[in-house]
């Protein structure tokens, strides 16, 4: 039996938390530091937009991506 992909039905804050947690995988195919930064900043913009909307349920904290840390990890992975 194949597991269903339920990501599309996740509430927005949980989907954003998953994106933040998976950011290293998301930038693994980037070719330049600028592209890594662009993807991180785009995700951070989505997180900020989430906080601008009125709450409709329980408050779920979503942290911003530490862009410099992601870039450092990405660069370290490319060097190795």
PDB file of N, CA, C and O in Angstrom, chain B, residues numbered from 101:
ATOM      1  N   UNK B 101       0.837  -1.175   0.000  1.00  0.00           N
ATOM      2  CA  UNK B 101       0.000   0.000   0.000  1.00  0.00           C
ATOM      3  C   UNK B 101       0.885   1.243   0.000  1.00  0.00           C
ATOM      4  O   UNK B 101       1.813   1.356   0.801  1.00  0.00           O
ATOM      5  N   UNK B 102       0.592   2.164  -0.898  1.00  0.00           N
ATOM      6  CA  UNK B 102       1.391   3.376  -1.024  1.00  0.00           C
ATOM      7  C   UNK B 102       0.845   4.447  -0.084  1.00  0.00           C
ATOM      8  O   UNK B 102      -0.366   4.647   0.001  1.00  0.00           O
ATOM      9  N   UNK B 103       1.735   5.126   0.614  1.00  0.00           N
ATOM     10  CA  UNK B 103       1.330   6.206   1.516  1.00  0.00           C
ATOM     11  C   UNK B 103       0.896   7.409   0.690  1.00  0.00           C
ATOM     12  O   UNK B 103       1.513   7.741  -0.322  1.00  0.00           O
ATOM     13  N   UNK B 104      -0.170   8.051   1.135  1.00  0.00           N
ATOM     14  CA  UNK B 104      -0.663   9.222   0.439  1.00  0.00           C
ATOM     15  C   UNK B 104       0.146  10.445   0.842  1.00  0.00           C
ATOM     16  O   UNK B 104       0.613  10.552   1.976  1.00  0.00           O
ATOM     17  N   UNK B 105       0.306  11.364  -0.104  1.00  0.00           N
ATOM     18  CA  UNK B 105       0.974  12.626   0.191  1.00  0.00           C
ATOM     19  C   UNK B 105      -0.080  13.593   0.709  1.00  0.00           C
ATOM     20  O   UNK B 105      -0.913  14.082  -0.053  1.00  0.00           O
ATOM     21  N   UNK B 106      -0.041  13.861   1.995  1.00  0.00           N
ATOM     22  CA  UNK B 106      -1.031  14.726   2.620  1.00  0.00           C
ATOM     23  C   UNK B 106      -0.520  16.154   2.794  1.00  0.00           C
ATOM     24  O   UNK B 106      -1.152  16.956   3.481  1.00  0.00           O
ATOM     25  N   UNK B 107       0.599  16.472   2.187  1.00  0.00           N
ATOM     26  CA  UNK B 107       1.190  17.789   2.351  1.00  0.00           C
ATOM     27  C   UNK B 107       0.253  18.897   1.879  1.00  0.00           C
ATOM     28  O   UNK B 107       0.245  19.985   2.454  1.00  0.00           O
ATOM     29  N   UNK B 108      -0.528  18.635   0.852  1.00  0.00           N
ATOM     30  CA  UNK B 108      -1.419  19.652   0.305  1.00  0.00           C
ATOM     31  C   UNK B 108      -2.535  20.027   1.277  1.00  0.00           C
ATOM     32  O   UNK B 108      -3.118  21.104   1.152  1.00  0.00           O
ATOM     33  N   UNK B 109      -2.842  19.167   2.236  1.00  0.00           N
ATOM     34  CA  UNK B 109      -3.925  19.459   3.171  1.00  0.00           C
ATOM     35  C   UNK B 109      -3.421  19.944   4.527  1.00  0.00           C
ATOM     36  O   UNK B 109      -4.217  20.161   5.441  1.00  0.00           O
ATOM     37  N   UNK B 110      -2.125  20.113   4.662  1.00  0.00           N
ATOM     38  CA  UNK B 110      -1.584  20.647   5.913  1.00  0.00           C
ATOM     39  C   UNK B 110      -2.013  22.099   6.088  1.00  0.00           C
ATOM     40  O   UNK B 110      -2.051  22.848   5.111  1.00  0.00           O
ATOM     41  N   UNK B 111      -2.335  22.509   7.305  1.00  0.00           N
ATOM     42  CA  UNK B 111      -2.577  23.930   7.540  1.00  0.00           C
ATOM     43  C   UNK B 111      -1.324  24.727   7.174  1.00  0.00           C
ATOM     44  O   UNK B 111      -0.205  24.231   7.307  1.00  0.00           O
ATOM     45  N   UNK B 112      -1.519  25.957   6.713  1.00  0.00           N
ATOM     46  CA  UNK B 112      -0.400  26.770   6.234  1.00  0.00           C
ATOM     47  C   UNK B 112       0.778  26.836   7.200  1.00  0.00           C
ATOM     48  O   UNK B 112       1.913  26.641   6.766  1.00  0.00           O
ATOM     49  N   UNK B 113       0.564  27.100   8.493  1.00  0.00           N
ATOM     50  CA  UNK B 113       1.742  27.186   9.367  1.00  0.00           C
ATOM     51  C   UNK B 113       2.522  25.878   9.442  1.00  0.00           C
ATOM     52  O   UNK B 113       3.749  25.901   9.527  1.00  0.00           O
ATOM     53  N   UNK B 114       1.841  24.751   9.412  1.00  0.00           N
ATOM     54  CA  UNK B 114       2.556  23.470   9.443  1.00  0.00           C
ATOM     55  C   UNK B 114       3.299  23.223   8.138  1.00  0.00           C
ATOM     56  O   UNK B 114       4.404  22.681   8.145  1.00  0.00           O
ATOM     57  N   UNK B 115       2.703  23.616   7.022  1.00  0.00           N
ATOM     58  CA  UNK B 115       3.382  23.483   5.731  1.00  0.00           C
ATOM     59  C   UNK B 115       4.629  24.362   5.696  1.00  0.00           C
ATOM     60  O   UNK B 115       5.673  23.946   5.194  1.00  0.00           O
ATOM     61  N   UNK B 116       4.517  25.590   6.237  1.00  0.00           N
ATOM     62  CA  UNK B 116       5.676  26.478   6.286  1.00  0.00           C
ATOM     63  C   UNK B 116       6.765  25.917   7.186  1.00  0.00           C
ATOM     64  O   UNK B 116       7.948  25.983   6.851  1.00  0.00           O
ATOM     65  N   UNK B 117       6.367  25.364   8.333  1.00  0.00           N
ATOM     66  CA  UNK B 117       7.371  24.760   9.231  1.00  0.00           C
ATOM     67  C   UNK B 117       8.112  23.629   8.535  1.00  0.00           C
ATOM     68  O   UNK B 117       9.322  23.476   8.702  1.00  0.00           O
ATOM     69  N   UNK B 118       7.390  22.844   7.763  1.00  0.00           N
ATOM     70  CA  UNK B 118       8.032  21.749   7.028  1.00  0.00           C
ATOM     71  C   UNK B 118       9.002  22.310   5.989  1.00  0.00           C
ATOM     72  O   UNK B 118      10.109  21.793   5.835  1.00  0.00           O
ATOM     73  N   UNK B 119       8.600  23.360   5.277  1.00  0.00           N
ATOM     74  CA  UNK B 119       9.500  23.982   4.292  1.00  0.00           C
ATOM     75  C   UNK B 119      10.764  24.503   4.954  1.00  0.00           C
ATOM     76  O   UNK B 119      11.865  24.321   4.435  1.00  0.00           O
ATOM     77  N   UNK B 120      10.602  25.156   6.107  1.00  0.00           N
ATOM     78  CA  UNK B 120      11.763  25.670   6.833  1.00  0.00           C
ATOM     79  C   UNK B 120      12.674  24.509   7.243  1.00  0.00           C
ATOM     80  O   UNK B 120      13.893  24.592   7.097  1.00  0.00           O
ATOM     81  N   UNK B 121      12.084  23.438   7.752  1.00  0.00           N
ATOM     82  CA  UNK B 121      12.875  22.285   8.196  1.00  0.00           C
ATOM     83  C   UNK B 121      13.608  21.616   7.030  1.00  0.00           C
ATOM     84  O   UNK B 121      14.683  21.046   7.216  1.00  0.00           O
ATOM     85  N   UNK B 122      13.031  21.685   5.841  1.00  0.00           N
ATOM     86  CA  UNK B 122      13.602  21.012   4.674  1.00  0.00           C
ATOM     87  C   UNK B 122      14.388  21.947   3.756  1.00  0.00           C
ATOM     88  O   UNK B 122      14.692  21.581   2.621  1.00  0.00           O
ATOM     89  N   UNK B 123      14.719  23.143   4.229  1.00  0.00           N
ATOM     90  CA  UNK B 123      15.350  24.138   3.355  1.00  0.00           C
ATOM     91  C   UNK B 123      16.693  23.658   2.797  1.00  0.00           C
ATOM     92  O   UNK B 123      17.023  23.971   1.654  1.00  0.00           O
ATOM     93  N   UNK B 124      17.468  22.910   3.573  1.00  0.00           N
ATOM     94  CA  UNK B 124      18.770  22.442   3.050  1.00  0.00           C
ATOM     95  C   UNK B 124      18.570  21.548   1.832  1.00  0.00           C
ATOM     96  O   UNK B 124      19.325  21.643   0.864  1.00  0.00           O
ATOM     97  N   UNK B 125      17.568  20.687   1.873  1.00  0.00           N
ATOM     98  CA  UNK B 125      17.274  19.845   0.712  1.00  0.00           C
ATOM     99  C   UNK B 125      16.792  20.695  -0.459  1.00  0.00           C
ATOM    100  O   UNK B 125      17.103  20.406  -1.615  1.00  0.00           O
ATOM    101  N   UNK B 126      16.033  21.742  -0.152  1.00  0.00           N
ATOM    102  CA  UNK B 126      15.472  22.595  -1.197  1.00  0.00           C
ATOM    103  C   UNK B 126      16.542  23.400  -1.932  1.00  0.00           C
ATOM    104  O   UNK B 126      16.368  23.737  -3.103  1.00  0.00           O
ATOM    105  N   UNK B 127      17.642  23.708  -1.255  1.00  0.00           N
ATOM    106  CA  UNK B 127      18.693  24.504  -1.900  1.00  0.00           C
ATOM    107  C   UNK B 127      19.846  23.650  -2.413  1.00  0.00           C
ATOM    108  O   UNK B 127      20.799  24.176  -2.987  1.00  0.00           O
ATOM    109  N   UNK B 128      19.769  22.355  -2.216  1.00  0.00           N
ATOM    110  CA  UNK B 128      20.878  21.475  -2.602  1.00  0.00           C
ATOM    111  C   UNK B 128      21.220  21.571  -4.090  1.00  0.00           C
ATOM    112  O   UNK B 128      22.378  21.400  -4.471  1.00  0.00           O
ATOM    113  N   UNK B 129      20.226  21.841  -4.927  1.00  0.00           N
ATOM    114  CA  UNK B 129      20.471  21.903  -6.374  1.00  0.00           C
ATOM    115  C   UNK B 129      20.816  23.312  -6.862  1.00  0.00           C
ATOM    116  O   UNK B 129      20.979  23.525  -8.063  1.00  0.00           O
ATOM    117  N   UNK B 130      20.928  24.262  -5.955  1.00  0.00           N
ATOM    118  CA  UNK B 130      21.279  25.630  -6.346  1.00  0.00           C
ATOM    119  C   UNK B 130      22.713  25.664  -6.870  1.00  0.00           C
ATOM    120  O   UNK B 130      23.585  24.941  -6.390  1.00  0.00           O
ATOM    121  N   UNK B 131      22.930  26.507  -7.851  1.00  0.00           N
ATOM    122  CA  UNK B 131      24.259  26.604  -8.446  1.00  0.00           C
ATOM    123  C   UNK B 131      25.079  27.745  -7.866  1.00  0.00           C
ATOM    124  O   UNK B 131      26.309  27.711  -7.897  1.00  0.00           O
ATOM    125  N   UNK B 132      24.385  28.774  -7.327  1.00  0.00           N
ATOM    126  CA  UNK B 132      25.109  29.937  -6.825  1.00  0.00           C
ATOM    127  C   UNK B 132      24.603  30.317  -5.437  1.00  0.00           C
ATOM    128  O   UNK B 132      23.489  29.972  -5.042  1.00  0.00           O
ATOM    129  N   UNK B 133      25.450  31.034  -4.712  1.00  0.00           N
ATOM    130  CA  UNK B 133      25.052  31.537  -3.397  1.00  0.00           C
ATOM    131  C   UNK B 133      23.859  32.478  -3.526  1.00  0.00           C
ATOM    132  O   UNK B 133      22.974  32.486  -2.671  1.00  0.00           O
ATOM    133  N   UNK B 134      23.836  33.260  -4.585  1.00  0.00           N
ATOM    134  CA  UNK B 134      22.720  34.192  -4.794  1.00  0.00           C
ATOM    135  C   UNK B 134      21.399  33.440  -4.925  1.00  0.00           C
ATOM    136  O   UNK B 134      20.372  33.895  -4.420  1.00  0.00           O
ATOM    137  N   UNK B 135      21.420  32.307  -5.592  1.00  0.00           N
ATOM    138  CA  UNK B 135      20.206  31.502  -5.741  1.00  0.00           C
ATOM    139  C   UNK B 135      19.764  30.925  -4.392  1.00  0.00           C
ATOM    140  O   UNK B 135      18.570  30.878  -4.097  1.00  0.00           O
ATOM    141  N   UNK B 136      20.718  30.492  -3.583  1.00  0.00           N
ATOM    142  CA  UNK B 136      20.404  29.977  -2.241  1.00  0.00           C
ATOM    143  C   UNK B 136      19.753  31.086  -1.427  1.00  0.00           C
ATOM    144  O   UNK B 136      18.717  30.874  -0.795  1.00  0.00           O
ATOM    145  N   UNK B 137      20.355  32.257  -1.441  1.00  0.00           N
ATOM    146  CA  UNK B 137      19.811  33.394  -0.688  1.00  0.00           C
ATOM    147  C   UNK B 137      18.409  33.768  -1.187  1.00  0.00           C
ATOM    148  O   UNK B 137      17.525  34.088  -0.392  1.00  0.00           O
ATOM    149  N   UNK B 138      18.220  33.724  -2.488  1.00  0.00           N
ATOM    150  CA  UNK B 138      16.914  34.068  -3.071  1.00  0.00           C
ATOM    151  C   UNK B 138      15.831  33.098  -2.590  1.00  0.00           C
ATOM    152  O   UNK B 138      14.734  33.523  -2.227  1.00  0.00           O
ATOM    153  N   UNK B 139      16.134  31.808  -2.588  1.00  0.00           N
ATOM    154  CA  UNK B 139      15.153  30.815  -2.126  1.00  0.00           C
ATOM    155  C   UNK B 139      14.843  30.994  -0.642  1.00  0.00           C
ATOM    156  O   UNK B 139      13.689  30.893  -0.227  1.00  0.00           O
ATOM    157  N   UNK B 140      15.871  31.257   0.149  1.00  0.00           N
ATOM    158  CA  UNK B 140      15.666  31.459   1.586  1.00  0.00           C
ATOM    159  C   UNK B 140      14.827  32.709   1.838  1.00  0.00           C
ATOM    160  O   UNK B 140      13.900  32.687   2.649  1.00  0.00           O
ATOM    161  N   UNK B 141      15.147  33.776   1.157  1.00  0.00           N
ATOM    162  CA  UNK B 141      14.406  35.027   1.345  1.00  0.00           C
ATOM    163  C   UNK B 141      12.961  34.885   0.873  1.00  0.00           C
ATOM    164  O   UNK B 141      12.060  35.478   1.467  1.00  0.00           O
ATOM    165  N   UNK B 142      12.727  34.113  -0.181  1.00  0.00           N
ATOM    166  CA  UNK B 142      11.359  33.876  -0.642  1.00  0.00           C
ATOM    167  C   UNK B 142      10.566  33.124   0.421  1.00  0.00           C
ATOM    168  O   UNK B 142       9.407  33.448   0.677  1.00  0.00           O
ATOM    169  N   UNK B 143      11.180  32.133   1.033  1.00  0.00           N
ATOM    170  CA  UNK B 143      10.509  31.396   2.100  1.00  0.00           C
ATOM    171  C   UNK B 143      10.263  32.304   3.296  1.00  0.00           C
ATOM    172  O   UNK B 143       9.185  32.266   3.890  1.00  0.00           O
ATOM    173  N   UNK B 144      11.244  33.116   3.656  1.00  0.00           N
ATOM    174  CA  UNK B 144      11.056  34.056   4.759  1.00  0.00           C
ATOM    175  C   UNK B 144       9.913  35.031   4.464  1.00  0.00           C
ATOM    176  O   UNK B 144       9.171  35.406   5.372  1.00  0.00           O
ATOM    177  N   UNK B 145       9.767  35.441   3.214  1.00  0.00           N
ATOM    178  CA  UNK B 145       8.664  36.333   2.836  1.00  0.00           C
ATOM    179  C   UNK B 145       7.320  35.643   3.057  1.00  0.00           C
ATOM    180  O   UNK B 145       6.364  36.273   3.508  1.00  0.00           O
ATOM    181  N   UNK B 146       7.244  34.344   2.739  1.00  0.00           N
ATOM    182  CA  UNK B 146       6.011  33.584   2.976  1.00  0.00           C
ATOM    183  C   UNK B 146       5.711  33.493   4.470  1.00  0.00           C
ATOM    184  O   UNK B 146       4.559  33.611   4.886  1.00  0.00           O
ATOM    185  N   UNK B 147       6.746  33.284   5.270  1.00  0.00           N
ATOM    186  CA  UNK B 147       6.556  33.202   6.723  1.00  0.00           C
ATOM    187  C   UNK B 147       6.065  34.548   7.256  1.00  0.00           C
ATOM    188  O   UNK B 147       5.137  34.598   8.063  1.00  0.00           O
ATOM    189  N   UNK B 148       6.682  35.627   6.810  1.00  0.00           N
ATOM    190  CA  UNK B 148       6.251  36.959   7.261  1.00  0.00           C
ATOM    191  C   UNK B 148       4.804  37.242   6.858  1.00  0.00           C
ATOM    192  O   UNK B 148       4.036  37.807   7.637  1.00  0.00           O
ATOM    193  N   UNK B 149       4.440  36.849   5.649  1.00  0.00           N
ATOM    194  CA  UNK B 149       3.070  37.036   5.187  1.00  0.00           C
ATOM    195  C   UNK B 149       2.095  36.247   6.055  1.00  0.00           C
ATOM    196  O   UNK B 149       0.999  36.727   6.345  1.00  0.00           O
ATOM    197  N   UNK B 150       2.478  35.051   6.469  1.00  0.00           N
ATOM    198  CA  UNK B 150       1.650  34.244   7.371  1.00  0.00           C
ATOM    199  C   UNK B 150       1.348  35.018   8.650  1.00  0.00           C
ATOM    200  O   UNK B 150       0.217  34.996   9.137  1.00  0.00           O
ATOM    201  N   UNK B 151       2.342  35.694   9.189  1.00  0.00           N
ATOM    202  CA  UNK B 151       2.145  36.440  10.436  1.00  0.00           C
ATOM    203  C   UNK B 151       1.304  37.700  10.239  1.00  0.00           C
ATOM    204  O   UNK B 151       0.759  38.233  11.206  1.00  0.00           O
ATOM    205  N   UNK B 152       1.193  38.177   9.020  1.00  0.00           N
ATOM    206  CA  UNK B 152       0.369  39.359   8.741  1.00  0.00           C
ATOM    207  C   UNK B 152      -1.119  39.011   8.663  1.00  0.00           C
ATOM    208  O   UNK B 152      -1.967  39.894   8.793  1.00  0.00           O
ATOM    209  N   UNK B 153      -1.436  37.746   8.453  1.00  0.00           N
ATOM    210  CA  UNK B 153      -2.835  37.314   8.355  1.00  0.00           C
ATOM    211  C   UNK B 153      -3.421  37.140   9.744  1.00  0.00           C
ATOM    212  O   UNK B 153      -2.713  36.802  10.693  1.00  0.00           O
ATOM    213  N   UNK B 154      -4.736  37.375   9.854  1.00  0.00           N
ATOM    214  CA  UNK B 154      -5.377  37.132  11.158  1.00  0.00           C
ATOM    215  C   UNK B 154      -5.371  35.638  11.499  1.00  0.00           C
ATOM    216  O   UNK B 154      -5.499  34.788  10.619  1.00  0.00           O
ATOM    217  N   UNK B 155      -5.223  35.340  12.780  1.00  0.00           N
ATOM    218  CA  UNK B 155      -5.255  33.945  13.227  1.00  0.00           C
ATOM    219  C   UNK B 155      -6.660  33.384  13.083  1.00  0.00           C
ATOM    220  O   UNK B 155      -7.643  34.042  13.423  1.00  0.00           O
ATOM    221  N   UNK B 156      -6.744  32.156  12.573  1.00  0.00           N
ATOM    222  CA  UNK B 156      -8.036  31.490  12.463  1.00  0.00           C
ATOM    223  C   UNK B 156      -8.060  30.211  13.286  1.00  0.00           C
ATOM    224  O   UNK B 156      -9.061  29.495  13.286  1.00  0.00           O
ATOM    225  N   UNK B 157      -7.000  29.923  13.969  1.00  0.00           N
ATOM    226  CA  UNK B 157      -6.908  28.704  14.767  1.00  0.00           C
ATOM    227  C   UNK B 157      -5.824  28.870  15.803  1.00  0.00           C
ATOM    228  O   UNK B 157      -5.426  29.988  16.129  1.00  0.00           O
ATOM    229  N   UNK B 158      -5.353  27.765  16.317  1.00  0.00           N
ATOM    230  CA  UNK B 158      -4.285  27.850  17.315  1.00  0.00           C
ATOM    231  C   UNK B 158      -3.028  28.490  16.715  1.00  0.00           C
ATOM    232  O   UNK B 158      -2.696  28.273  15.550  1.00  0.00           O
ATOM    233  N   UNK B 159      -2.355  29.265  17.524  1.00  0.00           N
ATOM    234  CA  UNK B 159      -1.132  29.947  17.086  1.00  0.00           C
ATOM    235  C   UNK B 159      -0.012  28.918  16.954  1.00  0.00           C
ATOM    236  O   UNK B 159       0.332  28.230  17.915  1.00  0.00           O
ATOM    237  N   UNK B 160       0.538  28.826  15.774  1.00  0.00           N
ATOM    238  CA  UNK B 160       1.654  27.915  15.511  1.00  0.00           C
ATOM    239  C   UNK B 160       2.842  28.768  15.101  1.00  0.00           C
ATOM    240  O   UNK B 160       2.789  29.496  14.110  1.00  0.00           O
ATOM    241  N   UNK B 161       3.905  28.668  15.871  1.00  0.00           N
ATOM    242  CA  UNK B 161       5.100  29.472  15.615  1.00  0.00           C
ATOM    243  C   UNK B 161       5.872  28.885  14.433  1.00  0.00           C
ATOM    244  O   UNK B 161       6.118  27.681  14.366  1.00  0.00           O
ATOM    245  N   UNK B 162       6.242  29.754  13.517  1.00  0.00           N
ATOM    246  CA  UNK B 162       7.073  29.372  12.370  1.00  0.00           C
ATOM    247  C   UNK B 162       8.276  30.294  12.379  1.00  0.00           C
ATOM    248  O   UNK B 162       8.135  31.512  12.273  1.00  0.00           O
ATOM    249  N   UNK B 163       9.448  29.717  12.503  1.00  0.00           N
ATOM    250  CA  UNK B 163      10.652  30.541  12.560  1.00  0.00           C
ATOM    251  C   UNK B 163      11.107  30.910  11.154  1.00  0.00           C
ATOM    252  O   UNK B 163      10.834  30.205  10.182  1.00  0.00           O
ATOM    253  N   UNK B 164      11.802  32.027  11.078  1.00  0.00           N
ATOM    254  CA  UNK B 164      12.409  32.425   9.819  1.00  0.00           C
ATOM    255  C   UNK B 164      13.650  31.582   9.560  1.00  0.00           C
ATOM    256  O   UNK B 164      14.258  31.052  10.490  1.00  0.00           O
ATOM    257  N   UNK B 165      14.010  31.466   8.322  1.00  0.00           N
ATOM    258  CA  UNK B 165      15.226  30.754   7.925  1.00  0.00           C
ATOM    259  C   UNK B 165      16.422  31.655   8.227  1.00  0.00           C
ATOM    260  O   UNK B 165      16.403  32.844   7.908  1.00  0.00           O
ATOM    261  N   UNK B 166      17.448  31.097   8.831  1.00  0.00           N
ATOM    262  CA  UNK B 166      18.709  31.811   9.030  1.00  0.00           C
ATOM    263  C   UNK B 166      19.486  31.684   7.717  1.00  0.00           C
ATOM    264  O   UNK B 166      20.157  30.684   7.462  1.00  0.00           O
ATOM    265  N   UNK B 167      19.374  32.718   6.902  1.00  0.00           N
ATOM    266  CA  UNK B 167      19.915  32.671   5.547  1.00  0.00           C
ATOM    267  C   UNK B 167      21.413  32.391   5.552  1.00  0.00           C
ATOM    268  O   UNK B 167      21.889  31.556   4.784  1.00  0.00           O
ATOM    269  N   UNK B 168      22.156  33.080   6.409  1.00  0.00           N
ATOM    270  CA  UNK B 168      23.616  32.890   6.436  1.00  0.00           C
ATOM    271  C   UNK B 168      23.990  31.468   6.832  1.00  0.00           C
ATOM    272  O   UNK B 168      24.946  30.910   6.294  1.00  0.00           O
ATOM    273  N   UNK B 169      23.248  30.873   7.766  1.00  0.00           N
ATOM    274  CA  UNK B 169      23.532  29.490   8.182  1.00  0.00           C
ATOM    275  C   UNK B 169      23.250  28.509   7.042  1.00  0.00           C
ATOM    276  O   UNK B 169      24.001  27.558   6.830  1.00  0.00           O
ATOM    277  N   UNK B 170      22.167  28.751   6.320  1.00  0.00           N
ATOM    278  CA  UNK B 170      21.837  27.872   5.175  1.00  0.00           C
ATOM    279  C   UNK B 170      22.906  27.999   4.101  1.00  0.00           C
ATOM    280  O   UNK B 170      23.332  26.997   3.527  1.00  0.00           O
ATOM    281  N   UNK B 171      23.342  29.223   3.825  1.00  0.00           N
ATOM    282  CA  UNK B 171      24.383  29.445   2.813  1.00  0.00           C
ATOM    283  C   UNK B 171      25.677  28.750   3.238  1.00  0.00           C
ATOM    284  O   UNK B 171      26.336  28.110   2.418  1.00  0.00           O
ATOM    285  N   UNK B 172      26.037  28.873   4.501  1.00  0.00           N
ATOM    286  CA  UNK B 172      27.274  28.235   4.999  1.00  0.00           C
ATOM    287  C   UNK B 172      27.189  26.716   4.857  1.00  0.00           C
ATOM    288  O   UNK B 172      28.149  26.078   4.426  1.00  0.00           O
ATOM    289  N   UNK B 173      26.055  26.144   5.215  1.00  0.00           N
ATOM    290  CA  UNK B 173      25.898  24.690   5.102  1.00  0.00           C
ATOM    291  C   UNK B 173      25.910  24.263   3.635  1.00  0.00           C
ATOM    292  O   UNK B 173      26.497  23.238   3.289  1.00  0.00           O
ATOM    293  N   UNK B 174      25.268  25.041   2.784  1.00  0.00           N
ATOM    294  CA  UNK B 174      25.243  24.743   1.354  1.00  0.00           C
ATOM    295  C   UNK B 174      26.660  24.791   0.785  1.00  0.00           C
ATOM    296  O   UNK B 174      27.067  23.898   0.042  1.00  0.00           O
ATOM    297  N   UNK B 175      27.414  25.847   1.139  1.00  0.00           N
ATOM    298  CA  UNK B 175      28.778  25.990   0.644  1.00  0.00           C
ATOM    299  C   UNK B 175      29.666  24.870   1.166  1.00  0.00           C
ATOM    300  O   UNK B 175      30.510  24.354   0.433  1.00  0.00           O
ATOM    301  N   UNK B 176      29.481  24.487   2.435  1.00  0.00           N
ATOM    302  CA  UNK B 176      30.256  23.402   3.017  1.00  0.00           C
ATOM    303  C   UNK B 176      29.971  22.067   2.346  1.00  0.00           C
ATOM    304  O   UNK B 176      30.870  21.243   2.181  1.00  0.00           O
ATOM    305  N   UNK B 177      28.722  21.856   1.961  1.00  0.00           N
ATOM    306  CA  UNK B 177      28.348  20.625   1.271  1.00  0.00           C
ATOM    307  C   UNK B 177      28.900  20.533  -0.130  1.00  0.00           C
ATOM    308  O   UNK B 177      29.147  19.441  -0.642  1.00  0.00           O
ATOM    309  N   UNK B 178      29.092  21.680  -0.749  1.00  0.00           N
ATOM    310  CA  UNK B 178      29.649  21.702  -2.104  1.00  0.00           C
ATOM    311  C   UNK B 178      31.156  21.502  -2.089  1.00  0.00           C
ATOM    312  O   UNK B 178      31.732  20.993  -3.051  1.00  0.00           O
ATOM    313  N   UNK B 179      31.791  21.904  -0.995  1.00  0.00           N
ATOM    314  CA  UNK B 179      33.245  21.787  -0.906  1.00  0.00           C
ATOM    315  C   UNK B 179      33.668  20.342  -0.623  1.00  0.00           C
ATOM    316  O   UNK B 179      34.774  19.922  -0.964  1.00  0.00           O
ATOM    317  N   UNK B 180      32.757  19.597   0.008  1.00  0.00           N
ATOM    318  CA  UNK B 180      33.121  18.243   0.426  1.00  0.00           C
ATOM    319  C   UNK B 180      32.847  17.236  -0.535  1.00  0.00           C
ATOM    320  O   UNK B 180      33.113  16.060  -0.289  1.00  0.00           O
TER     321      UNK B 180
END
